[in-house]
């Protein structure tokens, strides 16, 4: 018997190891699905799909209604891969349940069961349907009566052979459950022939019934009556999870009833529900557990109402919550598998092995989804399936059980050839051969058996563990594994190396923000061991590539110092240097404190605001590791340039101060405040600004300055001043108070100027004599009262314009663009009017392009040159005197013609000769055009190359001689001279320097 068992084991091992790759049991990739096949398509071929993976590739067979299909005798059935092909399917022979089985040497699996059904619909009977007679206002039901069929139907009705279907509305409804047409209240337009159309989608066929005539009875109109529900949904409806549930409800009645829906438990209808146009159909898509319950339809009109209710019961086919997994166990072990599925109602469980129902026995127990097989043997290997089934569906989960038996084998898990450990360290040498059943383990060091101790022992899994290793522990170690099928050995070596020690650890540091520091980390180690340094900050590894702006590692093989450049406040914390080798990890840490200026103060608030003060409070921000020594309050207004420090009480705000009174504010100005903190490191960032607040109003205290005036017309006193800026107006309704009186008088005349932006006032009085002196003061006021007055200023009243015109006006032309106008000064007195200066008016008289100009001169000037004029043009000019009262009469006009334009052509063909320091120049005479002035002579302009000062030599000839210094380039140009002015210049000529040698 034992020999037979060993033979079975040997065959299993050969089976597992042979072939192109590892064996794998069949796993379905495609399973057959339920099919409803059109009966009229019976001449074609029907195919049920089935496919599975596995190695070797599986073979397939099929069952029909639980019986194996014999493909040798059933000529209409054939296998195509794993698919079942049925030619010319027939309802009598082929209807039923089909199941696919996939088999390879490891076992067999069953597919889900698939139903094959045949869809059809027969023709309506051809006999004539009876006429339906109703009174107007009465409800009616027209019966469809579909012919024999299988498969889902849809219904539609036509009226009087109209190709368009009868449209559903609140009065008409076609039930997709009964197929009948319901008219809640008949109208005269409804009279005619109605035909029912029935479509079977699975059968791919539609049929048309005989027409049903609808006539209106002549015996009057039906009166109003209460609703009567004719289309009701069942009392109980089973609704599948994720399905779409449709409920129908329609009533006859006069007036036409209105349909509404509700849930009897009082909860609202699901938001996902959909209604038909008439509200007669309610659809609940994606039906879930929370949607089940009692639903009620209410049909109501003025005469009453009718109710219909039913219960929706949720059900769900099984779904796996826990599947079984492939399991490889040693012979004599025990198997425990559990499968679990959800579903409503709760599923029951069945177990299969290699496609056959598994029966309980002495070693095999099955209960509520669990399978236990005790004392496994080779015959228990195979493919198992757990099936979960309720009344709606059956599902399967598959797994392979492979029972293994073998002698110990190190080929796949050899002992590590060399294990390395440092002195004083711990090491484990694994010994995990493949063996079924598990092998017994023993160890040798060299040729001597190991004696277990507290420092050296064999763990439960057979591994050799050593603690506090010494140099003498180095050497070869051999593991021997034994079970009833054989013995195997494997050897590995242990190498012991010196420990790694941190000799210079990082030290705590206290630094100022912006400095650069180096944290040391240096080690001693075994020369044959590579050392890696890893720095972390507050528990996070520093990425030296990403943080290159601040962090850099310094040193070589035994040095791992960390440089931190331009250290910042957020660099305060714990720095840890981790030293890692293949044998051990060690670390040392140090705290770095970075001190910096304080952070911004917080919660700045303003209260108790007066006209010139406000109460301010705040909370200090972070001190950034250096105590706060002082605070400064800053303010900003719409009129200030940025933020400015303000005066406070107390004057000095120490680091412990939390509130202060700001003084010296301007009344009626909107202020924002912020607080800045400082410590021994420096001044920190400011706080966020406070909400803008306006100080209270007060009487203005700043008087206008630069009070002056004068000018204006006769009987006018013009007073001017500099307006007061808005920030000094101290309140609303701001204005100016003007006080005036003739010089030497006692009584003041008072005038208020309410305009805020005003800077002048004109006082008019017919009794004012010209140029009379007045004493003037300008003050300010606002809604709070009158404020300060300016100092007294003397201002003279207005005067009349001059009464006399200048005499002796003359004009002469200087060039093509300049003339000079001259006149005699006016001897004036108070009766003829004061003269402050003169205005020269000039103009042309051309109709095409007239020009007018005006130039003023002040004081006793009696001539003025006018420039920018046109050449060879007649100009007129006159002169008049002016004062603050205006301009007087003009002198009689005089005229002059400007000179012709200067020559437009520059001197040409310029030749030069340099002898020693004498430069000789020659050029051609310039010929002028008819409209140009004659050439009177020439100007030679010359200068040294690096100087801006230009020398001029004039001549009436077409040649000239110049003396030029040595060793310097000269630049020379020549231009014409005429009555009309200087003409165009020649191009600049460079004369090279003369060497002194």
Secondary structure as the mmCIF struct_conf table of DSSP 4:
data_model
#
loop_
_struct_conf.conf_type_id
_struct_conf.id
_struct_conf.beg_label_comp_id
_struct_conf.beg_label_asym_id
_struct_conf.beg_label_seq_id
_struct_conf.end_label_comp_id
_struct_conf.end_label_asym_id
_struct_conf.end_label_seq_id
HELX_RH_AL_P HELX_RH_AL_P1 UNK A 2 UNK A 17
BEND BEND1 UNK A 19 UNK A 21
STRN STRN1 UNK A 24 UNK A 30
STRN STRN2 UNK A 35 UNK A 38
HELX_RH_3T_P HELX_RH_3T_P1 UNK A 39 UNK A 41
TURN_TY1_P TURN_TY1_P1 UNK A 42 UNK A 43
BEND BEND2 UNK A 44 UNK A 44
STRN STRN3 UNK A 45 UNK A 48
STRN STRN4 UNK A 51 UNK A 55
BEND BEND3 UNK A 56 UNK A 56
HELX_LH_PP_P HELX_LH_PP_P1 UNK A 57 UNK A 58
STRN STRN5 UNK A 59 UNK A 64
TURN_TY1_P TURN_TY1_P2 UNK A 65 UNK A 66
STRN STRN6 UNK A 67 UNK A 68
TURN_TY1_P TURN_TY1_P3 UNK A 71 UNK A 73
TURN_TY1_P TURN_TY1_P4 UNK A 75 UNK A 76
STRN STRN7 UNK A 77 UNK A 80
TURN_TY1_P TURN_TY1_P5 UNK A 81 UNK A 82
STRN STRN8 UNK A 83 UNK A 87
BEND BEND4 UNK A 88 UNK A 88
HELX_RH_AL_P HELX_RH_AL_P2 UNK A 91 UNK A 94
STRN STRN9 UNK A 96 UNK A 104
TURN_TY1_P TURN_TY1_P6 UNK A 105 UNK A 106
STRN STRN10 UNK A 107 UNK A 110
STRN STRN11 UNK A 114 UNK A 121
HELX_LH_PP_P HELX_LH_PP_P2 UNK A 122 UNK A 125
BEND BEND5 UNK A 127 UNK A 127
HELX_LH_PP_P HELX_LH_PP_P3 UNK A 128 UNK A 131
STRN STRN12 UNK A 132 UNK A 136
TURN_TY1_P TURN_TY1_P7 UNK A 137 UNK A 137
STRN STRN13 UNK A 140 UNK A 142
HELX_LH_PP_P HELX_LH_PP_P4 UNK A 146 UNK A 147
BEND BEND6 UNK A 148 UNK A 148
STRN STRN14 UNK A 149 UNK A 150
BEND BEND7 UNK A 151 UNK A 151
STRN STRN15 UNK A 153 UNK A 159
TURN_TY1_P TURN_TY1_P8 UNK A 160 UNK A 161
BEND BEND8 UNK A 163 UNK A 164
STRN STRN16 UNK A 165 UNK A 165
HELX_LH_PP_P HELX_LH_PP_P5 UNK A 166 UNK A 168
BEND BEND9 UNK A 170 UNK A 171
STRN STRN17 UNK A 172 UNK A 174
TURN_TY1_P TURN_TY1_P9 UNK A 176 UNK A 178
STRN STRN18 UNK A 181 UNK A 183
BEND BEND10 UNK A 184 UNK A 185
HELX_RH_3T_P HELX_RH_3T_P2 UNK A 188 UNK A 190
STRN STRN19 UNK A 192 UNK A 200
TURN_TY1_P TURN_TY1_P10 UNK A 201 UNK A 204
STRN STRN20 UNK A 205 UNK A 208
HELX_LH_PP_P HELX_LH_PP_P6 UNK A 209 UNK A 211
STRN STRN21 UNK A 212 UNK A 221
STRN STRN22 UNK A 225 UNK A 231
BEND BEND11 UNK A 235 UNK A 235
STRN STRN23 UNK A 236 UNK A 240
TURN_TY1_P TURN_TY1_P11 UNK A 241 UNK A 242
STRN STRN24 UNK A 245 UNK A 248
STRN STRN25 UNK A 250 UNK A 254
BEND BEND12 UNK A 255 UNK A 255
HELX_LH_PP_P HELX_LH_PP_P7 UNK A 256 UNK A 257
STRN STRN26 UNK A 258 UNK A 263
TURN_TY1_P TURN_TY1_P12 UNK A 264 UNK A 265
BEND BEND13 UNK A 266 UNK A 266
HELX_LH_PP_P HELX_LH_PP_P8 UNK A 267 UNK A 270
TURN_TY1_P TURN_TY1_P13 UNK A 271 UNK A 272
STRN STRN27 UNK A 274 UNK A 275
TURN_TY1_P TURN_TY1_P14 UNK A 277 UNK A 278
BEND BEND14 UNK A 279 UNK A 279
STRN STRN28 UNK A 281 UNK A 284
BEND BEND15 UNK A 286 UNK A 286
HELX_RH_3T_P HELX_RH_3T_P3 UNK A 289 UNK A 291
STRN STRN29 UNK A 293 UNK A 301
TURN_TY1_P TURN_TY1_P15 UNK A 302 UNK A 303
STRN STRN30 UNK A 304 UNK A 322
STRN STRN31 UNK A 327 UNK A 330
TURN_TY1_P TURN_TY1_P16 UNK A 331 UNK A 332
STRN STRN32 UNK A 335 UNK A 338
STRN STRN33 UNK A 340 UNK A 344
BEND BEND16 UNK A 345 UNK A 345
HELX_LH_PP_P HELX_LH_PP_P9 UNK A 346 UNK A 347
STRN STRN34 UNK A 348 UNK A 353
TURN_TY1_P TURN_TY1_P17 UNK A 354 UNK A 355
STRN STRN35 UNK A 356 UNK A 357
HELX_LH_PP_P HELX_LH_PP_P10 UNK A 358 UNK A 360
BEND BEND17 UNK A 362 UNK A 363
STRN STRN36 UNK A 364 UNK A 367
TURN_TY1_P TURN_TY1_P18 UNK A 368 UNK A 369
STRN STRN37 UNK A 370 UNK A 373
BEND BEND18 UNK A 375 UNK A 375
HELX_RH_3T_P HELX_RH_3T_P4 UNK A 378 UNK A 380
STRN STRN38 UNK A 382 UNK A 390
TURN_TY1_P TURN_TY1_P19 UNK A 391 UNK A 392
STRN STRN39 UNK A 393 UNK A 404
STRN STRN40 UNK A 406 UNK A 409
BEND BEND19 UNK A 411 UNK A 413
HELX_LH_PP_P HELX_LH_PP_P11 UNK A 414 UNK A 416
BEND BEND20 UNK A 417 UNK A 417
STRN STRN41 UNK A 418 UNK A 422
TURN_TY1_P TURN_TY1_P20 UNK A 423 UNK A 424
STRN STRN42 UNK A 427 UNK A 429
STRN STRN43 UNK A 434 UNK A 436
BEND BEND21 UNK A 437 UNK A 437
HELX_LH_PP_P HELX_LH_PP_P12 UNK A 438 UNK A 439
STRN STRN44 UNK A 440 UNK A 445
TURN_TY1_P TURN_TY1_P21 UNK A 446 UNK A 447
STRN STRN45 UNK A 448 UNK A 449
HELX_LH_PP_P HELX_LH_PP_P13 UNK A 450 UNK A 452
BEND BEND22 UNK A 454 UNK A 455
STRN STRN46 UNK A 456 UNK A 458
TURN_TY1_P TURN_TY1_P22 UNK A 460 UNK A 461
BEND BEND23 UNK A 462 UNK A 462
STRN STRN47 UNK A 464 UNK A 466
BEND BEND24 UNK A 467 UNK A 468
HELX_RH_3T_P HELX_RH_3T_P5 UNK A 471 UNK A 473
STRN STRN48 UNK A 475 UNK A 483
TURN_TY1_P TURN_TY1_P23 UNK A 484 UNK A 485
STRN STRN49 UNK A 486 UNK A 497
HELX_LH_PP_P HELX_LH_PP_P14 UNK A 498 UNK A 500
STRN STRN50 UNK A 501 UNK A 504
STRN STRN51 UNK A 509 UNK A 512
TURN_TY1_P TURN_TY1_P24 UNK A 513 UNK A 514
STRN STRN52 UNK A 517 UNK A 519
STRN STRN53 UNK A 522 UNK A 524
TURN_TY1_P TURN_TY1_P25 UNK A 527 UNK A 528
BEND BEND25 UNK A 529 UNK A 529
STRN STRN54 UNK A 532 UNK A 537
TURN_TY1_P TURN_TY1_P26 UNK A 538 UNK A 539
STRN STRN55 UNK A 540 UNK A 541
TURN_TY1_P TURN_TY1_P27 UNK A 544 UNK A 550
STRN STRN56 UNK A 551 UNK A 553
BEND BEND26 UNK A 557 UNK A 558
STRN STRN57 UNK A 559 UNK A 559
STRN STRN58 UNK A 562 UNK A 564
BEND BEND27 UNK A 566 UNK A 566
HELX_RH_3T_P HELX_RH_3T_P6 UNK A 569 UNK A 571
STRN STRN59 UNK A 573 UNK A 580
BEND BEND28 UNK A 582 UNK A 583
STRN STRN60 UNK A 585 UNK A 595
BEND BEND29 UNK A 597 UNK A 597
HELX_LH_PP_P HELX_LH_PP_P15 UNK A 598 UNK A 601
STRN STRN61 UNK A 602 UNK A 607
BEND BEND30 UNK A 608 UNK A 608
BEND BEND31 UNK A 611 UNK A 612
STRN STRN62 UNK A 614 UNK A 619
TURN_TY1_P TURN_TY1_P28 UNK A 624 UNK A 625
BEND BEND32 UNK A 626 UNK A 626
STRN STRN63 UNK A 628 UNK A 637
TURN_TY1_P TURN_TY1_P29 UNK A 638 UNK A 639
BEND BEND33 UNK A 640 UNK A 642
STRN STRN64 UNK A 644 UNK A 645
STRN STRN65 UNK A 648 UNK A 649
BEND BEND34 UNK A 650 UNK A 652
STRN STRN66 UNK A 653 UNK A 654
TURN_TY1_P TURN_TY1_P30 UNK A 655 UNK A 656
STRN STRN67 UNK A 659 UNK A 662
BEND BEND35 UNK A 664 UNK A 664
HELX_LH_PP_P HELX_LH_PP_P16 UNK A 665 UNK A 666
TURN_TY1_P TURN_TY1_P31 UNK A 667 UNK A 668
STRN STRN68 UNK A 670 UNK A 679
BEND BEND36 UNK A 680 UNK A 681
STRN STRN69 UNK A 683 UNK A 683
HELX_LH_PP_P HELX_LH_PP_P17 UNK A 685 UNK A 692
STRN STRN70 UNK A 693 UNK A 694
HELX_LH_PP_P HELX_LH_PP_P18 UNK A 695 UNK A 697
HELX_LH_PP_P HELX_LH_PP_P19 UNK A 702 UNK A 704
STRN STRN71 UNK A 705 UNK A 709
BEND BEND37 UNK A 713 UNK A 713
TURN_TY1_P TURN_TY1_P32 UNK A 714 UNK A 715
STRN STRN72 UNK A 716 UNK A 722
HELX_LH_PP_P HELX_LH_PP_P20 UNK A 723 UNK A 725
HELX_RH_3T_P HELX_RH_3T_P7 UNK A 726 UNK A 728
BEND BEND38 UNK A 729 UNK A 729
BEND BEND39 UNK A 731 UNK A 733
STRN STRN73 UNK A 735 UNK A 742
TURN_TY1_P TURN_TY1_P33 UNK A 743 UNK A 744
BEND BEND40 UNK A 746 UNK A 746
HELX_LH_PP_P HELX_LH_PP_P21 UNK A 747 UNK A 748
STRN STRN74 UNK A 749 UNK A 753
TURN_TY1_P TURN_TY1_P34 UNK A 756 UNK A 757
STRN STRN75 UNK A 760 UNK A 764
TURN_TY1_P TURN_TY1_P35 UNK A 766 UNK A 767
HELX_LH_PP_P HELX_LH_PP_P22 UNK A 768 UNK A 769
TURN_TY1_P TURN_TY1_P36 UNK A 770 UNK A 771
STRN STRN76 UNK A 773 UNK A 782
TURN_TY1_P TURN_TY1_P37 UNK A 783 UNK A 784
STRN STRN77 UNK A 785 UNK A 789
HELX_LH_PP_P HELX_LH_PP_P23 UNK A 790 UNK A 792
STRN STRN78 UNK A 793 UNK A 796
HELX_LH_PP_P HELX_LH_PP_P24 UNK A 797 UNK A 798
HELX_LH_PP_P HELX_LH_PP_P25 UNK A 800 UNK A 802
STRN STRN79 UNK A 807 UNK A 813
BEND BEND41 UNK A 815 UNK A 817
STRN STRN80 UNK A 819 UNK A 824
HELX_LH_PP_P HELX_LH_PP_P26 UNK A 825 UNK A 826
TURN_TY1_P TURN_TY1_P38 UNK A 830 UNK A 832
STRN STRN81 UNK A 837 UNK A 844
BEND BEND42 UNK A 847 UNK A 849
STRN STRN82 UNK A 852 UNK A 858
BEND BEND43 UNK A 859 UNK A 860
STRN STRN83 UNK A 863 UNK A 866
BEND BEND44 UNK A 868 UNK A 868
HELX_LH_PP_P HELX_LH_PP_P27 UNK A 869 UNK A 870
TURN_TY1_P TURN_TY1_P39 UNK A 871 UNK A 872
STRN STRN84 UNK A 874 UNK A 883
TURN_TY1_P TURN_TY1_P40 UNK A 884 UNK A 885
STRN STRN85 UNK A 886 UNK A 890
HELX_LH_PP_P HELX_LH_PP_P28 UNK A 891 UNK A 893
STRN STRN86 UNK A 894 UNK A 897
HELX_LH_PP_P HELX_LH_PP_P29 UNK A 898 UNK A 900
STRN STRN87 UNK A 901 UNK A 901
HELX_LH_PP_P HELX_LH_PP_P30 UNK A 902 UNK A 903
BEND BEND45 UNK A 904 UNK A 905
HELX_LH_PP_P HELX_LH_PP_P31 UNK A 906 UNK A 907
BEND BEND46 UNK A 909 UNK A 909
STRN STRN88 UNK A 911 UNK A 915
TURN_TY1_P TURN_TY1_P41 UNK A 916 UNK A 917
STRN STRN89 UNK A 918 UNK A 922
HELX_LH_PP_P HELX_LH_PP_P32 UNK A 924 UNK A 929
TURN_TY1_P TURN_TY1_P42 UNK A 930 UNK A 931
STRN STRN90 UNK A 932 UNK A 932
HELX_LH_PP_P HELX_LH_PP_P33 UNK A 933 UNK A 934
STRN STRN91 UNK A 935 UNK A 944
TURN_TY1_P TURN_TY1_P43 UNK A 945 UNK A 946
STRN STRN92 UNK A 951 UNK A 955
BEND BEND47 UNK A 956 UNK A 958
STRN STRN93 UNK A 959 UNK A 963
BEND BEND48 UNK A 966 UNK A 967
STRN STRN94 UNK A 970 UNK A 978
TURN_TY1_P TURN_TY1_P44 UNK A 979 UNK A 980
STRN STRN95 UNK A 981 UNK A 985
HELX_LH_PP_P HELX_LH_PP_P34 UNK A 986 UNK A 988
STRN STRN96 UNK A 989 UNK A 991
#
